[in-house]
Amino acid sequence: MTKKAFEKRKNIGYCPRTTVFYRADCECGHSFLMSGSCNQEICEVCGQEGSRLHGIRIKRWLPKILWMLEKGPVGYMVITIPQEFWQKDRGMLQKYRRYVIRKLKRLGILYGKVRYHWSGDRNRCFYPHLNILMSAGWLGKDVLDELKSDCAKWFGVNGQVVIEYHYTKSIKKVMHWIRYICRPTLNLIEDASERCFVWESVVKRFVNDVEWGKPGTITIPIVLRRVDLNELSQSDRDLFWLFLSICPYCRRKLKWRRLKDGDLNDVVFRKVLDCGYEEIFR
């Protein structure tokens, strides 16, 4: 892509570290553009909610969580690490994550996906908390209290670790959870020096997308049969299908191809979507 073409489009939120673009055209003539990403959460563009990096993560999570939803309710658990352990120690975070997964497997929860958030909208400092989506419904108070106590014992602190838990069969709620969990959170840390230190000591090269039980992937007929997409807004429905590489208008498969330099010069942009997607025509 030429520098002039990039300058025209950078206000849409393209990553300044990459000029890679992909295009897909369905058999009915609908065309879409997907931008690339440097995949670095420290990036001032990719590290924002609604960026292409955010979309890449949703695209990775969505089929597997839909597969869990087809089998029953999906549970969402957030586990906050005690404040005295808000340390920039990736080894500790990895070991604790493995411990939590083993505990959940012993509870009979066969499938799940896990991701850390590094900060939040209220506490704009480094405070890691574990986000989990899993194939689980109602969990009794006794079960949750035992899990809270066991996690506290792992850290060697008195009392209980803070755990929040909800479950649903609603695709609207599940989509909200996936979008929320997959968002980049490093740039929510307000202090620039702390943010850079966390990036170098913890986040950089940290494998932050872990699953257990090897959840499968959903098929489109099952999506249409089991999921009520009318719960979603029109824009969310369009993105839902694009995340699955399906045309949101005719439901035909989209095949993405990488564009060469100059291929964008004669593209007219009709509608900017979210997470690095656009609908285009010439």
PyMOL commands that set and color helices and strands:
alter all, ss='L'
color gray80, all
select helices_A, chain A and resi 3-12+52-71+83-85+90-106+141-155+171-182+186-188+192-203+220-226+229-231+234-243
alter helices_A, ss='H'
color red, helices_A
select strands_A, chain A and resi 21-25+31-35+74-80+112-117+129-134+163-168+210-212+256-258+268-272+277-281
alter strands_A, ss='S'
color yellow, strands_A
deselect
rebuild
show_as cartoon
